[in-house]
Amino acid sequence: MSKRKKPIGYEYAVFVEHWQKGNHQEKLALCKKYGITYTGKHYISEGDTSPVEVASPTDAKVEETAMAIGEVLAMCSKVDLDFVAFDVETTGLKADFSIVLSAVIKPFKQEPIIFRADNYTPWCLGHRLNDQEICRDITNELSQHAVIVTHYGAKFDIPYTRAKMIRYGLPPLPPMFAVDTYSLAKANMLVSRRRLEALCEYLSLGQKTSVEGNLWMEAAMNGDKEAMDKIVEHNIQDCVLLEKLACLLFPYLKSLRRL
């Protein structure tokens, strides 16, 4: 029996693509071409390289060029990763001296899930210091997902939310993973500023909506609906941009951190 020709590198990627698109007769022809004596499906599963990891054939001395931003954002993953962009807006930076005004959880490629304090009974009754109900709903939704993506969330969004959970006796989040695009940018990009708006402007991903500082006071102190609308709009845009930034930086992710 002749030795089986095992495709490698780009040739393997072409083999997989033809196998996945081919009909029964075309798959038989592929098996014959490469001398495969068992099913191509098993042959693919034993391959050394996943097709998504194989580069196009180029001169080995030429460095790989970065994929255009548009191409990255248009890619569909082979595995449907359950990750959500998460951003919370508060009246201050410390949980014991501030309240939650709004939060957005945006599942990948889906519409954002919005939480706003003025939709809850305590707020409507004038008890705006009581953010227990909105914190409960935020953490209930977060617990339904596997990976939480934030920007500087390891230092703010997550510990702030945890502080509220502990304060109100809410159950801990289940075993989950976290990705922080701020940390990824810090480790992989030599840029002067790593704030979300600065990175998105540099990478041409879009612009954040600007919100004047007094809007937080108008919302928290006066319960102003127009101010809340603008804060929530800002909150949503943050998550939209965060998702785009995550798509660009995921290829540089070496491991997932337990939340």
N, C-alpha and C positions, 0 to 999 in steps of 0.2 A: 504494500500500500504506500502510495506517495505521501510524503510529509505534508501535513495540513499547512496551508498558507495562512498565517495569522496576521490580519491587517493591524497596523499600529498607527498611532498619531492621526494625521488628517485622513488617511485611508480608512481607519476604523470609524471615524465620524461619518464618512460617506457611506460606509457599510450599514451603520445603524440607521442613517436617514433613509436609505433605500429600503431597508428591511421594514421599517415602520410604515412607509408609504406604499410598499408593494403589495400586489395581490398574491394568491397562493402560488401561481405559476412563476411569478417574478422572484418569490422567496426561494423556490426550488432552484431557480437559475443561479441565485446568489450563493446558495449552499454548494452547488456544483462548482462554481467559479473558485471558491476558496477551499474546496475539498473538505467541507464539513460533513461529518458522518452522523451528527445528531442535530436536534432542532436548533435553528438559528436563535430562537428565544433564549435557550440555555447558553448558547455561545456568547450572546451579548451580555448576559448576566455575569459571565466569568471574565469579561474583558477587563483589562488593566486600567482603562481610562474611560471616564464618563464623557459622553459626547459634548456636554456643555463646558468641559474643561480643556477641550482641544482647540488649538489655534489654527488658523488657516495656514497653508504652506507658504512660507516666506524664506528668504535667505537667512540662515542661522545667525549671520553676523549682524543682521538688521534688528534693532530693538523693536519690541512690540509697541505699537502706538496706542494711545488711550482711545477707547471707544467714545464716539460722539455722545454728548449728553442725550440727545433725542433718541438715539438707538438704545441707550440704557433704559430710559424711561419707558420705551415701547416694548421692552422684553417681557415675555411671560415666563415665569419660573416653571421648571419641570415639576416641582413640588409646590403645592399651594400652602405656603407658610402662613400660619395664623398669627400675624403680628398686627399691632395697633399703634398708631401715633397717639400720644397722650400729652395734653398740656392743661394746666390749671391756672386760673387767674384769681388772685387773692388781694386783699387790701393791704397786706404787709408780707414781710419775709419770714416771720416767725409765727408758728401755729397758735401759740398762746397769746399773741397780741394782734390777731387778725382773723378774718373770716374768709370763707370761699365765696367768690362771686359767681364764677362759672367754671366749667370744665368741658373739654371736648375729647372724646375717644373716637378715633377714625380708623376702622378696620381697613386693611389694604385694599385699594381700588373700590371702596364702598363709600356711601354717604356718611358724614360724621354723625355721631350720637352726641347730642347737646344736653348739658345740664346747666340750668341757670337758677340762681337762688330765688328770683322773684316768681318762680313757678311753684314755690313751696309754701305751705300754710304758715309757718312761723314768720316768714318774711312779710306775707300779706297781712298778718295781724300786728305787724310792727315789732316783732321779736327778731330783729335781723342778726342779733348776736348768736342765735341758735342755728348753726349750720349742720346739725346732726343728720337731718333727712337727706340733704343733698350729698353729704359725705357717704352715707350708707348706700345710696344709689350708684354713686361713682365707683365705689369699691366692689359692689355687686357685679357691675358690668366688667370691670377690670378682671375680676376673677374668672370670667368666661373665656379668657384668651391666654395664649401660650407665651407670647413675647411682647413686651412693652417697649416702645421706642420713644425716647425723650431727647431733648436738647438741654444739657446741664441738669437733667432730671435726677441724676445720682446725688446731686448736691442740694436740689430744691424740691422738685415736684414729688418725688417718691418719699423722702423723709418727712416732708410737710404733710402729705396725705397719711402716712403712717402715724404721725403724731395725733392727727384728728381721729383716726381709727382707734387708737389706744385710749384717747380721751373719752370716746363714746362707747367703749366696750364692744366694738365691732370685731368680728372674727378676723384673724390674719389672712392675708392672701394665700392661696394654695401655692405649691411649688411652681415657680414661673421663671422666665428669663428676661433680662433687660439689655437693651442696646442704647448707648448714649452717643449721639452723633457729635456732641461737643468733644468727648474723649477720642473718638475716631479721628476727628479733624485735627486735634492736638497731636496725635501720634503720627499722622500721615501727611499733613499739609503745613508748609512753612509760610504762614500768612500772618499779617499784623493783627487781625481781629478774628475772633471765633464766635462772636455772637451770631445767632441764627440769621438776622437780617443781613449782616455783613457777608456771611458765607453764601447766602442765596443770591445776593447782588453780584458777588464775584463770579459765581457759577451760572449766572443768568437764569436762575430758576424762578424768579418773580420777586415782587416786593411785598414786604409786610405792610399792613395798614397801620397808620400812625394814630395813636390815642393820647390825647392830652392828659396830664396827670390829674387835673381836677375832676375828670370823669369818674375816677375811682371814688373820690370823695362824694360826688353827686349821687352815685349809685348807692354807696354804703350808708351815707348819712341821711340823704333825702329820699332814697328809694326811687330815684329818677329812672323811668323806663327807657327814655331815649339814650341816656348814658349807658344803661345796661345793654341795649341793642348794639351800641358801638363796641363795647367791651367783648360781647359775644362774637361779633363779626371779626374782631381782631383775634380772638381765641381760635375760631375756625380756620382763619388764614394761616395762623401759626402751624396748625396740624397739617394743612395741605402742603405747605412748604417743607415741613419736617418729613413728610412721606417722600417727597421728591429728593430731598437731601439724603435720606436713608438709602434710597435706591442707588444713588451714586457711590455711597461709602460702604455698602454691604460687601463688595468684593475685597475690601481691606480688613474685614472682620476676621480675626484669627480664632476667637472663641466667644461663647456666650456666657455672660455672667449671671449667676443665680441671683434672683431678686431678693 
